[in-house]
Amino acid sequence: MTGIERLNKASGKAAEADLLACCGSRAWARQMAEARPFNDLTDLLRKARQIWWSLDAQDWLEAFASHPKIGERKAARAQSAQASHWSKQEQAGIHTATSEALMLLAEANRAYEEKFDYIFIVCATGKSSKEMLSMCRQRLSNDPKVELRIAAEEQRKIMEIRLKKLVGAIE
C-alpha cells in the first residue's frame, strides 16, 4: 500500500494527526483530512496549497509556532515526535555552526520576533547557518504585511517537503 493510500484509508483523527506533523495549523490539518481521498502526490500537493492559501493569518501563525526557532530544539507549541524529528533534519545546517554563528542567529531571531511578533520561519532544508542568518537579517527590513506572506510561503515549502516524507515520496 502506498503512503497516499494509507493516508486516504486512515481514520479522520489519525489522518489529521499525521497531517498536523506536516503543518502545525489545526485548521489546515482538519481541512486536509476532510479533502481526502487524494488521487496521487500531485493532487495531494495541489489541495495542500489551496487549503494553505485559503487560511487566515491566525492559522499561519499557529503553524509558525509549531516550529523551533532556527538553532533551537523545542518549538513554542508542543509538536509530535515526527514533527520534532523532521525539524532536526531540516535544521541540519545548524549542527556544524560555530558558537559565534549560533549566538548571531539567536540575536537575529530575537530581533525578528520583536519586530514581527512571531518566529523567523524559513525552509531550512539544505541551508547553512550563514545562509539562514543572512536571510533573517535581510527579511528584517520587510514591511510586516509583506513579511507575513514571505513567512507563509516558507511554511508552505516546509509543509510540501513534509507531505512528501509522510507519503514516502522522499526520505
N, C-alpha and C positions, 0 to 999 in steps of 0.2 A: 504494500500500500504506500502510495506517495505521501509526502508531507502535506500536500494540499488536500488529498483525500482524508487524511487523519484529521486535519483542521475542520473540514466540512462535516465529518461524522461525529466530532466531539460534542459533548453536551454544551448548551449555551454558556454555562458557568465556566466550564473547562476551556472553551474557546476564548472567552473573554479574558480569563487569567493568562492564557498563552499570549494573546494579543496585547495585553497590558504590559507584558515584558518587552514588547517591541516599541511601545509608545505609552508613556505614563498618563495619558489623558483617558479618564474613565469613559467619557462621552465617546471618544474615538473608538475605544475597545468595544464598547457596547454596540455602537452602530456597525462596526465591522463584523461582529458576531452575528448581528441581525442580517447583514448583507450576504451571508453565505447562501448557497454554495458558490465557490469560485471555480471557474472553468479551468484555469491554468494560472501560471505565475503572472502573465501579462494582465489578466483580469483582476487578480488579487492586488497588484500594484496600482492599477488604474482606480479601483474602488478605494484603496487606501488613500491615494492622493485626493480624490474627490471629497471624501469624508473629511480629511485633514483640513483642506482649504475651506470647507463649509463651517468649521467650528469658529467659536468666538475667541477673543484674546484670553479670556479666563481659562479656557480649555488648553490653549497653548502654554500658558504659564504653569498650569498643573503638570503638563508634560515636561517642561524645563526643570521643574522642581524634583522630578524623579531621577535626575542625573547628579552624580557627584560633580563638584567643581573640578575643573581641569587641575590635575595634580593631587587631588584628594581621593579618598577611597569610599566615603559614605555620602549618599545623597541626603538632602534636607528632609525628603519624604521617604518612607520605607519603600524599598524596591525588592522584587523577587530575587531569589538566588540566581536565576537565569539572567535577569537584567543586570545584576551586580557582576556576574561573570563576563557578560558582553561589554560592560563599561570598562572593566580591566583590560580586555583585549583591545578595545578601541583606543584606550589611552596608552598603548604600548610605547609610544614615543616619549613618554614621561619617564619610563623606567631607566633610561640612560642619561637623564638630565642631571646636571650638577646641582649641588645645594644652592648655588647662586641663582641658577635658572629657575629652580623651584620657588625661591624667595621672590624673584621678579614676577613670576606667574601669579603667586599669591597676592602680591601688591596690585597687579593689573586686574585680577579677579575682584578684589575689594573695590577698586575704583569703578569698575564696570557695574558692580552690584549697587554701589552708592548712586551712580548716575541713572541706571535703568530700573532698579528695584527688582531684578531677577538675575540669576547666574549667567555668566558668559557661556553660551552654548555654541559648540562648533562640532562638526563632524570630524572627529579627531583621527579616524582611521587613516593610517599611512602618513600622518603628520608628525614632525618632530616638535619638541618643546619650543624651539626657536620659532618655528612657523606659527605655532599656536599663540605664542606671546606677541608676535608681530601682528597677527590678525586681531587679537584682542585690543592692542594699542590703536590699531587703525580704526576699528569699529567704535572706539570711544568717542570719536569725533562725529558720529552719526546723529541725526535727529532721532528722538525716541520713536516716532511712528515708523520711520524708515528702518531703524534697528530692529524693531519688533518683527517686521516682515523678514528681515535677513535671518534673525534667530529662528523664526518659524521654518524658513527654508532649510536651515542647518538641521533642525529637528526632523524635517521630512526626509532628508538624506539618511540620517541615523535610522529612522523608522524603516526605510526601504531595505537597508542593509540587514537589519534585524529580522525583517519579514523573510528575506531570502535565507537567512540562517535557520529560522523557525521551520521552514518547509524543506530544508535540505538542499536548496539551490546553490549555496556556498557554505564553506566551513566556518 
